[in-house]
């Protein structure tokens, strides 16, 4: 890897880290935000719906915007919206306004939905140029950001720091990191979807759609924990808010470990075996959290949940990029499916949780993760050499 490619990769590490830190900072304060808003579970679902609306707008526009302008402008705008979102969420909580909080979450969803798809296109390009797995470590950087955000949030909860001041502090840190990272992303990076292709539309590829189902299930497993894990442990297992924030930090730490160890494991055992095994661990962890009545057992299952969800998104994105020609369009499609599940699925779980309780609502996630385990053999045989052969076909 030459110096320019190393700088580009390091910039992406930082740009993946920052959204994780900001998102986890919000997640660790969800019990406090709920109390400040005096919101029921259903009302919190509506507040989270702002995240869904913003993410849908960002996701649906990101592919076309990346194709038109390249990755760097889309990443810049998306990250900027996230930097604006966190103080807006804090202000909404401080004045007890569910609407302002929902608007802040909408800005966060819009920024994440737009920037993250473009960053995955950029990351897939770096991975192909480097010739080694890069996306698991990039998503590991996002998880490392969630660990940092969760630890900061845990300290803020323990010190009774107001939500607004906590989120303002995190925003200042994020601004400094982004100012360093953005210059490392090439200005003229173009996305594949702008090019006319004689190949069939990528959504007609059956194996690519199977990859989409896998990423949908495992992204939902990750997103449901990011949005609901603290409240699930408070309401479903009787933990106090500080302990629930600590358990979320454990989940984020296991996500980080799983992602940073994913590259070497994939090189040794292959995508299908590694992803199938990790998803099976996630299914076991989810089942214990849902059905075990012992708070200790539920807490001990959190690491399995984290390890199980860790590799779904990055491995599926990497497989999509290698699954055939027009890799940028393939990455964009699968990333879009993943972010739909990651950002839009959890609010739906809130409505289910209002009627059946959060523990039972998570059964939907468990069923989808179990389905993903059965589909992972479809990733066998997908590789760079296969992609090059397919690209040479008339």
KOLDO-351713 format. One record per atom (N, C-alpha, C, O): y, x, z. Coordinates in steps of 0.2 Angstrom, whole numbers, plus 5000, padded with zeros to 4 digits. Each point is the difference from the previous one (the first is absolute). Layout:
YXZ
...
***
This chain:
499450045000
500649965000
500650045000
500150055004
500449944991
500650055000
500549975005
499949955003
500650094998
500549985005
500349934999
500149965005
500150024988
500349944999
499549945002
500249955003
499250064996
499549955001
499949995008
499949955002
500150115001
499950005007
500649965004
500049965004
500650064993
500749965002
499949934999
500249965005
499650024989
499949934999
499549975004
500149945003
499450094999
499549975004
500249995007
499949955004
500550114999
500349995007
500549955000
500049965005
500450034990
500549945000
499649945001
500349955003
499250044993
499649945001
499749995007
500049945002
499850115001
499750005007
500649975004
499949955004
500750074996
500549985004
500249924998
500149965004
499950034989
500249934998
499449955002
500249945001
499250085000
499549965003
500149995007
499849955003
500450115001
500050005007
500649955002
499949965005
500650044992
500649965003
499949935000
500149975005
499649994990
499949935001
499549995005
500049955004
499550094997
499549995005
500350005007
499949965005
500650094996
500350015007
500549935001
500049985005
500350004990
500549945001
499649945001
500149965004
499350034992
499649945001
499750005006
500049955004
499750104999
499750015006
500549985006
499849975005
500850064994
500549985005
500249935001
500149985005
499949984989
500049935001
499449975003
500049965004
499450064994
499449975002
499950015008
499849955003
500450115000
499950015007
500549955004
499849995006
500749994991
500449965004
499949924998
500449965002
499150024995
499949934998
499949965006
500349945000
499450085006
500049965006
500749995002
500249945003
500250114998
500749995002
500449964995
500449965003
499550054991
500449964995
499849935001
500549955000
498950035001
499849935001
500349975006
500249955000
499850095005
500349985006
500849994999
500349955003
500050094994
500750004999
500249944995
500549965001
499150024995
500049944995
499849945003
500149944998
499550075008
499749945003
499649964995
500049944999
499650104997
499649974994
499349995002
499750045004
500049914993
499349985001
499650054994
500350034996
499049965004
499750044995
500149974993
500150044996
500049905004
500249974993
500750024998
500150024994
500449995011
500650024998
500050074998
500450024995
499250025008
500050074999
499750014993
500150044996
499449915002
499750004993
500649994995
500050034995
500449925007
500649994995
500550065000
500250014994
499950025011
500450065000
499750064996
500350034996
499049975004
499750054996
500049984993
499950044995
500249905004
500049974993
500650044996
499950004994
500650025009
500550034997
499850074997
500250024995
499350015009
499750064997
499649994994
500050044995
499749905005
499649984994
500449994994
499850024995
500749945006
500549994994
500350064998
500050014993
500250035011
500350074998
499550044996
500250034995
499249975008
499550054997
499849974993
499950044996
500049895003
499849984994
500650014995
499850024994
500849985007
500550014996
500050084998
500150014994
499850035011
499950074998
499450024996
500150044996
499449935006
499350024997
500149974992
499850044996
500449905003
500049974993
500550044996
499950004994
500650035009
500550034995
499950075000
500350044995
499349995009
499950085001
499750034993
500350054998
499249925000
499750024994
500550014994
500050054997
500349895002
500550004994
500650055001
500250034996
500049975010
500650055002
499850074999
500450044998
499049985005
499750064999
499950024993
500250064998
499649904998
499950014993
500750014996
500050044996
500549935006
500650004997
500550065003
500350034995
499649985011
500550055003
499650075003
500450055001
499049954999
499650055003
499949995008
500349955002
499450095001
499849995007
500650025005
500049965005
500450094993
500550025005
500549955002
500149985005
500249984990
500549955001
499749945004
500349985005
499150004994
499649955003
499950025007
500149965005
499650104996
499950035007
500750005004
500049985006
500550044991
500650015003
500349935003
500249995006
499849964990
500249935001
499649975006
500249975005
499150044994
499649975005
500050035007
500149965005
500050114995
500150035007
500649985003
500149995006
500550004990
500649995002
500049935003
500349985006
499349974991
500049935003
499650005007
500249975004
499350084996
499650005007
500550035005
500049985006
500450074992
500550035005
500549945002
500250015006
500049954990
500449945002
499649955004
500349965004
499150034995
499649955003
499950015008
500149955003
499850114999
499850015007
500649985005
499949965005
500750064993
500549985005
500249924999
500249975005
499650004989
500149935000
499549965004
500249955003
499250084997
499549975004
500250005008
500049955003
500350114999
500250015006
500649965002
500049975006
500450024990
500649955001
499849935001
500249965004
499350024991
499749935001
499749995007
500149955003
499550104999
499749995006
500550005006
499949965005
500650084994
500550015006
500449935001
500249995006
499949984988
500449935001
499649945000
500249955000
499150065000
499549955000
500049964994
499949945000
500350094994
500049964994
499350014996
499950064997
499749895003
499450014996
500250014992
499650044997
500949935001
500250004993
500250074998
499850034995
500650015009
500250064999
499450055000
500050054996
499649945009
499450045000
499650004994
499750054998
500249885000
499649994994
500350044994
499750024995
501049975004
500450044995
499850075000
499950034995
500250005011
499850075001
499350024997
499950054997
499649915005
499450014998
499949994992
499650034997
500849925001
500049994992
500350074997
499750024995
500850015008
500250064997
499550065000
499950044996
499749965010
499550055001
499449994995
499850044997
500049895002
499549994995
500250014993
499650034996
501149965002
500250014994
500050084998
499850024995
500450025010
500050074999
499350035000
499950044996
499749945009
499350025000
499649984993
499750044997
500449905001
499649984994
500350034994
499550024996
501150005004
500250034994
499950085000
499750034995
500550005010
499950075001
499350035000
499850054997
499849915007
499350025001
499650004993
499650054999
500549904997
499650004994
500350064996
499550044997
501149975002
500350064997
499750075003
499950044996
500149965010
499750065003
499350014999
499850064999
499849895000
499350014999
499950024992
499650044999
500849944997
500050024993
500250085000
499650034997
500949985007
500250085000
499450045003
499950054998
499849925008
499550045003
499450004996
499750065000
500149894996
499450014995
500250054995
499550044998
501149975000
500250054995
499950075003
499750044996
500549975010
499950065003
499350025001
499850064999
499849895003
499350015001
499750024994
499650055000
500549924994
499750024994
500250074998
499750044997
501049985004
500250074998
499750055005
499950054997
500049935009
499750055005
499350014999
499750055001
499949904997
499350004999
499650005006
499450015000
500949965006
499750005006
500249935003
500649984998
499049995007
500349945003
500650015004
500150045004
500449924994
500750005003
500249945004
500350005005
499549944992
500249945002
499749985007
500449975004
499050054998
499849985007
500550045005
500249975005
500050094994
500450045004
500749975000
500449995005
499949984989
500649975000
500049945004
500549995004
499049974996
500049945004
499850025007
500249965005
499550094996
500050035007
500750025003
500149995006
500350034990
500750015002
500349935002
500450005005
499549954991
500249935002
499849995007
500349975005
499050044996
499749985007
500350055005
500149985006
500050084992
500350055005
500749975002
500250015006
500249964989
500649975002
499949945005
500449995004
499149974995
499949955004
499850025007
500249975005
499450094996
499950035006
500750025004
500149985006
500350054990
500650025003
500449945002
500350005005
499849954991
500349945001
499749975006
500449975004
499050034997
499649965005
500250045007
500149975005
499950104995
500150035006
500750005002
500249995006
500350014989
500749995002
500149935003
500349985005
499349974991
500149935003
499749995007
500349965004
499150074997
499750005007
500550035005
500149975005
500250084993
500550035005
500649955001
500349995005
499949984990
500649955000
499849945004
500449985004
499050004996
499849945004
499950025007
500249975004
499550094997
500050025007
500750015004
500049995006
500450044990
500750015002
500549945000
500550005002
499249944996
500449944999
500650014995
500549975002
499450074993
500650014996
500049944995
499649974998
501150005002
500149944995
499750014993
500050064998
499749894999
499850014994
500550024995
499850054996
500849935004
500550024995
500150085001
500050034994
500149995012
500150085000
499450044998
500150054997
499349925005
499450044997
500050004993
499950064997
500249894999
500050004993
500550034997
499950034994
500749985009
500650044997
499850075001
500150044995
499649985010
499850075001
499550024995
500050064997
499549905001
499550014995
500350014993
499850044996
500749915003
500350004994
500450074998
500050034995
500350005010
500450065000
499550064998
500150044995
499349965008
499550054999
499849994992
499950054997
500049895001
499749994994
500550024994
499850024995
500949965006
500550024995
500050084999
500050024995
499950025011
500050074999
499450024996
500150054996
499349925005
499450024997
500149994992
499850044996
500449905003
500149974993
500550054996
499850014994
500750015009
500550044996
499750074998
500250024995
499350005009
499750064998
499549994995
499950044995
499749915005
499449994996
500249974993
499750034995
500849935004
500149974993
500150054995
499849994994
500650075007
500150044994
499450034998
500050034994
499449975009
499450034998
499649964995
499550024997
500749915002
499749964995
500450014994
500649994999
499050024995
500350024994
500449944997
499849945001
500850074996
500449954998
499849964994
500149944999
499550104997
499849974993
499349975000
499749994995
500050015011
499349985000
499949934997
500349955003
499350044992
499949944997
499449975001
499550035002
500449904998
499449975002
499649984993
500449984995
499050025005
499649994995
500149934997
499949994994
500249955010
500049944997
500649994995
500049954996
500550105003
500549994995
499750014993
500349984995
499150055005
499750024993
499649954997
499649965004
500550034990
499549954997
499350034999
500050064998
499549905003
499450025000
499549954996
500149945000
499450094996
499649964997
499449985004
499649964997
500450065009
499449985004
500149935003
500649985000
498949995002
500049935003
500450015006
500050055004
500349894998
500450005006
499550025006
499549985001
500850065004
499650035005
499749945005
499550025003
500849924997
499749955005
499449974997
499749965003
500150064991
499449984997
499450045002
499449994998
500850075005
499450045002
499749985006
500350005005
499149984994
499649975006
500050055006
500049985006
499850084993
500050055005
500650015004
500150015006
500549994990
500650005003
500249945004
500350015006
499549934992
500149955005
499550005006
500349985005
499150054995
499650015006
500450055004
500049995006
500350064992
500450055004
500649965003
500150015006
500249944990
500549965003
499849965006
500349995005
499149984995
499749965005
499950055006
500149985006
499650084993
499950045006
500750025003
500050005006
500550024990
500650015003
500449945004
500350015005
499649934992
500249945003
499750005007
500449985005
499050024996
499749995006
500250065005
500149985006
499950084992
500150055005
500850015001
500250025006
500249964989
500750005002
500249945005
500450015004
499249944995
500149945005
499850025007
500349985005
499150064995
499850035007
500550045003
500150005006
500350044990
500550045002
500649965002
500350015006
499949954990
500649965001
500049955006
500549995003
498949984998
499949965005
500150035007
500349975005
499550094995
500050045006
500850025001
500250005006
500150024989
500750025000
500449955003
500550015004
499449924994
500449955002
499849965006
500449985004
498950024997
499849965006
499650035005
499949975005
499950104994
499650035006
500350005007
499749985004
501050034997
500350005006
499949935003
499849995006
500449964990
500049935003
499249985001
499949965004
499750064991
499349985001
499750035007
499649965003
500650104999
499750025006
500449975006
499750005005
500949984994
500349975006
499849935001
499849985005
500249984989
499849935001
499249995000
499849955003
499850094993
499349994999
499650045006
499549975001
500850085002
499650045004
500350015007
499850045004
500949944997
500350005006
500350075002
500250015006
499950034989
500450065001
500749995001
500349954997
500150095007
500750005000
500350034994
499750044997
501049955002
500350034994
499950074999
499950034994
500250015011
500050075000
499350034998
499950044996
499649935007
499350024998
499949984993
499650044996
500649905002
499949984993
500350054995
499750014995
500950015006
500350054996
499650065000
500050044995
499849985011
499550065000
499450004996
499850044996
499949905004
499449994995
500250004993
499650024996
501049955002
500250014993
500150074999
499850024994
500550025010
500050074999
499350044999
500050044995
499549935008
499350034999
499849984993
499750044997
500449905001
499849974993
500450054995
499750024996
500949995005
500450044995
499750075000
500050034995
499950005011
499750075000
499350004996
499950054997
499749905004
499450004997
500049994992
499750034996
500849935002
500250004993
500250074997
499850024995
500650015009
500250074998
499550055000
499950034995
499649975010
499450044999
499649994994
499850044997
500149895002
499549984995
500350024993
499750024996
501049985003
500350014994
500050084999
499950024994
500350025011
500050074999
499450034999
499950054997
499549925005
499450035000
499649974993
499550024998
500949934999
499649974994
500050044994
499450004997
501050045002
500050054994
499450045000
499650004995
500350045010
499450045000
499349965000
499550024997
500549925006
499449965001
499949974993
499450004997
501149984999
499949984993
499750054996
499649994995
500750075005
499850064996
499350015001
499650024995
500149975011
499350025002
499549944998
499550014998
500749935004
499649945000
500149954994
499649964999
501050044999
500249964995
500449945002
499949985006
500549984990
500449955002
499649945003
500149975005
499350014991
499749945002
499650015007
500149955004
499650104998
499750015006
500550005006
499949975005
500650074994
500550015005
500449935002
500149985005
500149994989
500349935001
499649955003
500249965004
499150044994
499649955002
499850015008
500049955004
499950114998
499950025007
500649985004
499949975006
500750054992
500649985004
500149935001
500249975005
499749994989
500149935000
499549975005
500249955004
499250074996
499549985005
500250015007
499949955004
500450114998
500250015006
500649955002
500049975006
500450024989
500649955001
499749935002
500349965004
499250024992
499749935001
499750005008
500149955003
499650104999
499750005007
500650005005
499949965005
500650074994
500650005004
500349935001
500149985005
500049994989
500349945000
499649955003
500249955004
499150054995
499649955003
500050015008
500049955003
500050114999
500150015008
500649975002
500049975006
500650044991
500649985002
500049925000
500349975005
499450004990
500049935000
499649975005
500249955003
499250074997
499449965004
499950035007
499749965004
500550104998
499950035006
500549975005
500650004999
499149975007
500449975005
500350065005
500549995003
499250074997
500250055004
500650044997
500050024994
500649985010
500650044997
499850074999
500350034995
499350005009
499850074999
499650014994
500250054996
499449915002
499650004994
500549994994
499950044995
500549915005
500549994995
500450064999
500250024994
500150015011
500450065000
499650064997
500350044996
499149975006
499650054997
499849994992
499850054997
500349895001
499849994993
500650014995
499950014994
500750005009
500650014996
499950074996
500249994994
499650065008
499950064996
499549994994
500250024995
499349945006
499649984994
500449964995
499950014994
500549945008
500449964996
500550054996
500149994994
500250065009
500450044997
499750054995
500350014994
499150025008
499750044995
499749964994
500050024994
499849925007
499849954995
500549994995
499949994994
500750005008
500649984995
500350064997
500449994996
499550075007
500450064998
499950014992
500650024997
498949985000
499950034994
500049954994
500050024994
500049915008
500049954995
500650014995
499850004994
500850005008
500550004995
500150074996
500049994994
500050075009
500050064996
499450014995
500150024995
499349975008
499450014995
500049954995
499850024994
500449925007
500049954994
500650024995
499849994994
500750035009
500650024995
499750064996
500150004994
499650055009
499850064996
499449984995
500050024995
499649935007
499549984996
500349964994
499750014994
500849955007
500349964995
500350054995
499949994994
500450065008
500350054995
499550044996
500250024994
499249995009
499550034996
499549964996
499650024997
500549915003
499649954998
500049994992
499649974997
500950065000
500149994993
500750024997
500450035004
499749964990
500750024997
500549965003
499949955003
500750074996
500649975003
500049995007
500149955003
499850115000
499950005007
500649975004
499949985006
500750034992
500649985004
500049925001
500149975005
499750004989
499949935000
499549975005
500049955004
499450094996
499449995005
500250015007
499949965004
500550094997
500250015007
500549955002
500049975006
500550014990
500449955001
499749935002
500249975005
499350014991
499649945001
499750005007
500149955004
499550104997
499650005007
500550015006
499949975005
500650074994
500550015005
500449935002
500149985006
500049984989
500349945001
499549955003
500249975005
499250034994
499549965003
500050025008
500049965004
500050114997
499950025007
500649985004
500049985006
500650034991
500649985004
500149935001
500349975005
499449994990
500049925001
499649995006
500349965005
499250074996
499549995006
500350035006
500049975006
500350094993
500350035006
500649975003
500149995006
500349984990
500649975003
500049925000
500449985004
499349994991
500049935000
499449975004
500149945002
499450094999
499449975004
500149995007
499949955002
500450105002
500149995007
500449935002
499849975005
500750014991
500449945002
499549944999
500049955004
499650054991
499549955000
499550005006
499849945002
500050125000
499650005007
500449975006
499749975004
501050034995
500349975006
500049935000
499949975006
500150004988
499949925000
499349985002
499949965004
499650084994
499349995003
499950015007
499749965004
500750104999
500050015007
500349955004
499849985006
500749984991
500349955004
499549945001
500049975005
499550024991
499649945000
499350025004
499749965003
500150114995
499350025003
500150065005
499450015002
501150024999
500150065003
499950064996
499750004995
500750055007
500050064996
499350034999
499850034995
499849975010
499350035000
499649974994
499750034996
500349905004
499649974995
500350004993
499750004995
501050015005
500350014993
499850064997
499950014994
499950045010
499850074997
499349994997
499850054997
499849905004
499449994997
500150014992
499650034997
500949945000
500250014993
500050074998
499750024995
500650025009
500150074998
499350035001
499850044995
499849955010
499350025000
499649994994
499650044998
500449895000
499649984994
500250044994
499550034996
501149985003
500350044994
499850085001
499850034995
500250005010
499850065001
499250014999
499850054997
499949905006
499250014998
499949994993
499550034997
500949934999
499950004993
500250064997
499650024995
500950025007
500250064997
499450055001
499950044995
499749965010
499550055001
499549994995
499750054997
500149895001
499549984995
500350024993
499650014995
501050005004
500350014993
500150084999
500250024994
499850025011
500250074999
499650044996
500250054997
499149935001
499650044995
500349994993
499950054996
500649915003
500349994994
500550074998
500250014995
499950025011
500550064999
499650064997
500350054999
499049955001
499650064998
500150014993
500149964996
500050115002
500050024993
500850004998
500150024994
500349955010
500750014998
500350075001
500050025006
500350014989
500250065001
500550034995
500049964995
500350095006
500550034995
499750014993
500249984995
499150055005
499750014994
499949944996
500150004994
499749955009
499849934997
500749974997
500049984994
500550035009
500749984998
500250034994
500249974995
499750105004
500150044994
499649984995
500349994994
499149995007
499549984994
500349934998
500049994994
500149975010
500349934998
500650014996
500149964995
500350085007
500750014997
499950024993
500549994996
499050055002
499950034994
499749954995
500050014994
499749935009
499749954995
500649964996
500549995002
499350004992
500549964995
500149935002
500449974997
***
